[in-house]
């Protein structure tokens, strides 16, 4: 099956899938925000939890506090992100009650290759 162009300069997956929620092989359209983060959990079916740190300014103490953002994202079989992979996410229509993002690229594998 041929990969679709999703409108971004990302590497297209070499594997093929029949997932209807895949932006490359299915009918899911991506739009909106793009995030980069690290996969911390991948136990759910076709779902990963991606996390990245951020600094939040605490005005009362005039200091920054470290926080983290955790998002559930759809993980198509052709991309197949695993724990400790650096991935790129993009917003889409709601896929389920808690999933509004989809993994569009694995930037760095846990083995160090991209």
N, C-alpha and C positions, 0 to 999 in steps of 0.2 A: 504494500500500500504506500502511496506517495505521501510525503510530509507536506503539510500546508505551510504557507508563509504566515506567521502571526504578527508581522509588522515590526519586529525587533531584530537587532543583529545578535542573535544567539545561535549557538551550534545546535543543529537539528539532531534529534536522537537517531542513532543507527538502527536500533531495534524497532520492530513493528508491534503495534498493539491494536486491539479492537475496542478500546475503552471509549465510550461516548463522551466522557468528561475530559478527554485529552485534547489540549489545544492544537496539537500537531496532526492527530489522526481522527479526532472526533468532531463534535459540533460545538464545543465550548469556545466562546469568544472571550478574549482577555482585554481588559481595559483598566485604567486607573493607576493605582500606586504600585511601585516596584520596590521590593525589599531584598536585602542580602542577609543571610544568617546561617546558623549552624543547626543541623538536625540533631536533636537531643533524644528523640523517642520515635520508634517506628513500629510499634507493636500492633497498631490498629490496621484493619483491612484497607489498603490503598490510601492511608493517611499517615502523615508525619507531623511531629510537633517541631517547629523551627523557633529558635530563640536568638536574640541579639541584645547586647547591653546598651544602655543609654544613661546619660546624666540628667538629673532633674534638679532644678534650682530650688532650694528650700529658703524662702525669703526671711523667715523668722530668725534663722541662724546664719544667714548670709553665706551659705555653703551649698555645695552640690552633693547630691545623694545618688548612689548607684542604684539603678533599677534595671529590670530586664523585661523585655517584651516577648511573650510566647504566643504563637499563632498556629492553629491547626491548618494544614494545607493538604490538598489532594496530591497524591503521588502516583502518576500514571506508570503502568508497567514498563513502557518504553524508556522512561527516565530512571526509575528504580533507585531513588536516593536512599542511602543507608545512614546509620548513626555516625556522627562526627564528620559528615560531608558538609562542605560549604555549598549552599544552594542559592539560587535566585528565585524569588516568588513574584507572582503578579496577581493582581486582584481580578476577580471574575464575578459573575452572578452567583448567588448562593447555591452551593452544591448540596448542602445539608443544613441542619439547624446551626451548626457551629463552623462550617467550612465555607469561606468566601475567597480563598486563595488557592492557587495551583502552582506546583513546582514547574518552572520552565527550563531550568538548566542546572546541572551539577557543575560547579566551577572548580572544586578541588575535592578529590576523593580522599578517604581516610588513609589510603596508601601514598598520597602525595601527588598523584597524577591527575590531570584534568580531563 
